[in-house]
Amino acid sequence: MGQYANIKSKRMNHFIRWLGKYKAVDIVCAGKHPIKVESHSTRESFPLPVSHEEVNRHIVKDFKEWLAKNNVCTEEEFDQKL
């Protein structure tokens, strides 16, 4: 998937639940952004604004890059599951 589009929050929530079940991440509810994904290995976190109706395509792209950088999942897995 070369260009990413805005994604409905419901779809992103399903992906985040899949990450929490099968990958090495913690899902934390936090402040303004109701969901924060935290990597087990690096303890870095990525906030996701899923309280909005849609998640912006730039946030989706940054989230994919963050997942790949922290060895949580590959870009191909991300594209298939999302």
Backbone bond lengths (Angstrom), bond angles and torsions (degrees), N, CA, C in turn:
res aa  C-N    CA-C-N  psi(-1)  N-CA   C-N-CA  omega(-1)  CA-C   N-CA-C  phi
1 M - - - 1.451 - - 1.524 107.88 -
2 G 1.314 117.95 102.81 1.447 121.46 -176.61 1.516 113.10 -73.79
3 Q 1.304 117.35 -52.40 1.458 122.46 178.16 1.521 108.77 -101.49
4 Y 1.295 116.64 131.93 1.453 121.04 177.46 1.519 108.97 -96.94
5 A 1.315 115.58 150.64 1.454 121.64 179.59 1.524 108.73 -116.36
6 N 1.321 115.98 168.15 1.461 119.64 173.49 1.524 108.36 -60.91
7 I 1.321 116.50 141.62 1.462 121.63 -176.37 1.514 108.92 -120.50
8 K 1.320 116.19 138.06 1.462 120.99 176.90 1.527 108.73 -62.60
9 S 1.316 116.19 142.60 1.465 121.67 -178.33 1.519 112.13 -61.35
10 K 1.318 116.94 -34.65 1.468 121.03 179.68 1.537 110.35 -60.61
11 R 1.324 116.15 -42.27 1.464 121.24 179.05 1.527 110.71 -66.37
12 M 1.332 116.69 -40.68 1.461 120.94 178.24 1.523 110.87 -65.73
13 N 1.332 117.88 -37.70 1.470 121.39 177.45 1.520 111.66 -61.87
14 H 1.342 117.08 -39.68 1.468 120.24 177.13 1.527 110.61 -63.14
15 F 1.325 116.56 -41.54 1.462 120.96 178.47 1.526 110.94 -64.00
16 I 1.328 116.81 -41.93 1.467 121.33 -179.26 1.529 110.68 -65.40
17 R 1.338 117.03 -39.40 1.474 119.44 176.33 1.519 111.05 -63.09
18 W 1.338 117.00 -38.80 1.462 121.02 176.86 1.527 110.17 -62.92
19 L 1.335 117.01 -42.63 1.468 120.43 177.69 1.524 110.88 -59.93
20 G 1.324 117.07 -44.58 1.461 121.55 -178.91 1.510 112.98 -62.89
21 K 1.350 117.01 -33.16 1.464 120.86 -179.13 1.517 112.85 -78.48
22 Y 1.334 116.51 -45.22 1.457 120.27 -167.35 1.523 115.91 -109.90
23 K 1.307 118.22 -8.49 1.460 120.14 -177.28 1.521 110.74 -122.82
24 A 1.318 116.20 168.72 1.464 122.56 -175.06 1.524 111.85 -85.54
25 V 1.334 116.61 67.36 1.462 121.61 177.90 1.522 109.88 -137.96
26 D 1.326 115.12 155.09 1.463 121.84 171.37 1.520 107.28 -107.75
27 I 1.330 115.83 139.91 1.449 121.46 176.03 1.522 106.77 -105.06
28 V 1.338 116.66 119.52 1.456 122.12 -174.34 1.531 109.04 -122.49
29 C 1.316 116.56 135.58 1.463 120.35 171.84 1.519 107.26 -84.29
30 A 1.342 116.65 129.94 1.462 119.43 -174.81 1.513 111.32 -144.14
31 G 1.309 117.02 146.05 1.456 128.60 173.21 1.513 118.44 12.93
32 K 1.322 116.29 -123.43 1.458 122.20 -178.13 1.519 111.76 -63.68
33 H 1.301 115.99 -41.40 1.459 121.06 -179.82 1.523 107.40 -93.22
34 P 1.308 117.44 114.44 1.453 118.97 -172.84 1.526 114.31 -65.53
35 I 1.314 118.62 -19.93 1.463 119.36 -179.61 1.518 109.59 -128.08
36 K 1.325 114.62 132.24 1.460 121.50 175.37 1.524 106.18 -127.49
37 V 1.323 116.85 126.68 1.463 122.62 178.89 1.512 107.22 -98.62
38 E 1.348 116.60 124.63 1.458 121.53 -176.32 1.526 109.55 -121.16
39 S 1.332 116.00 127.69 1.463 122.14 -179.89 1.522 110.40 -75.14
40 H 1.347 117.15 138.42 1.463 120.96 177.56 1.525 111.54 -69.25
41 S 1.325 116.81 -39.67 1.463 119.69 -172.93 1.530 112.73 -75.75
42 T 1.322 118.54 -44.55 1.458 120.34 -175.11 1.520 113.52 -102.63
43 R 1.320 117.56 -12.44 1.472 124.13 -178.27 1.530 111.91 61.83
44 E 1.330 117.91 17.43 1.455 121.43 173.15 1.522 108.14 -81.23
45 S 1.328 116.24 152.47 1.461 118.82 -179.90 1.519 110.74 -127.40
46 F 1.336 114.35 158.49 1.460 122.02 179.09 1.517 107.76 -133.93
47 P 1.350 118.77 115.59 1.467 120.90 179.09 1.526 111.35 -81.41
48 L 1.327 116.07 138.32 1.458 121.20 178.55 1.525 110.15 -121.95
49 P 1.324 117.68 124.74 1.467 121.05 -179.66 1.528 111.45 -83.83
50 V 1.313 117.53 72.73 1.460 120.59 -178.07 1.520 112.90 -85.77
51 S 1.327 117.74 2.81 1.460 119.06 175.45 1.530 110.27 -76.86
52 H 1.330 116.99 -16.36 1.463 121.26 175.09 1.523 109.07 -78.19
53 E 1.319 116.78 164.70 1.459 120.61 -179.59 1.524 111.24 -69.12
54 E 1.334 116.48 -37.39 1.457 121.72 179.36 1.524 109.77 -129.61
55 V 1.327 114.68 151.46 1.462 121.06 174.21 1.526 106.51 -100.60
56 N 1.315 116.76 127.53 1.456 123.61 -176.21 1.520 111.58 -59.90
57 R 1.336 116.44 145.53 1.472 121.01 -177.00 1.522 112.68 -63.23
58 H 1.326 118.06 -28.80 1.461 120.67 178.62 1.531 110.51 -71.42
59 I 1.319 116.95 -35.11 1.465 120.86 176.30 1.516 109.71 -68.81
60 V 1.329 117.14 -39.08 1.471 121.32 178.20 1.525 109.75 -61.15
61 K 1.328 116.92 -45.41 1.473 121.19 179.79 1.530 110.88 -64.39
62 D 1.324 117.23 -44.16 1.468 120.97 178.85 1.525 111.11 -63.81
63 F 1.332 117.08 -38.21 1.453 121.36 179.05 1.528 110.56 -65.29
64 K 1.330 117.42 -41.28 1.466 121.53 177.64 1.521 110.12 -61.12
65 E 1.329 116.87 -44.75 1.461 120.92 179.82 1.526 111.05 -65.54
66 W 1.334 117.20 -38.20 1.463 121.42 178.14 1.529 110.67 -64.00
67 L 1.325 117.10 -43.10 1.464 121.08 178.76 1.531 111.13 -62.19
68 A 1.319 116.73 -42.62 1.469 120.60 179.77 1.528 110.68 -68.13
69 K 1.329 117.46 -40.94 1.465 121.54 -178.98 1.527 111.53 -64.08
70 N 1.327 117.46 -36.63 1.464 122.35 -178.66 1.531 113.09 -92.84
71 N 1.317 117.37 11.42 1.465 123.73 177.39 1.528 112.75 55.00
72 V 1.322 116.31 39.14 1.464 120.59 177.22 1.521 109.24 -86.02
73 C 1.311 117.08 -50.69 1.461 121.41 173.56 1.526 108.70 -151.70
74 T 1.314 115.67 161.49 1.458 119.93 -178.89 1.521 109.71 -83.44
75 E 1.320 115.46 166.36 1.465 120.28 177.90 1.524 111.06 -63.73
76 E 1.341 116.89 -34.04 1.464 120.58 179.68 1.524 110.95 -67.40
77 E 1.343 117.12 -42.21 1.468 120.89 176.07 1.520 110.75 -61.22
78 F 1.324 116.61 -42.80 1.450 122.08 179.10 1.524 110.53 -59.24
79 D 1.330 116.13 -47.97 1.470 120.51 -179.56 1.526 111.65 -63.76
80 Q 1.331 117.87 -38.87 1.461 120.93 -179.05 1.523 111.96 -69.63
81 K 1.325 117.03 -43.72 1.464 120.86 -175.46 1.530 112.51 -76.82
82 L 1.316 116.85 -30.23 1.466 119.19 -178.14 1.493 108.98 -88.09
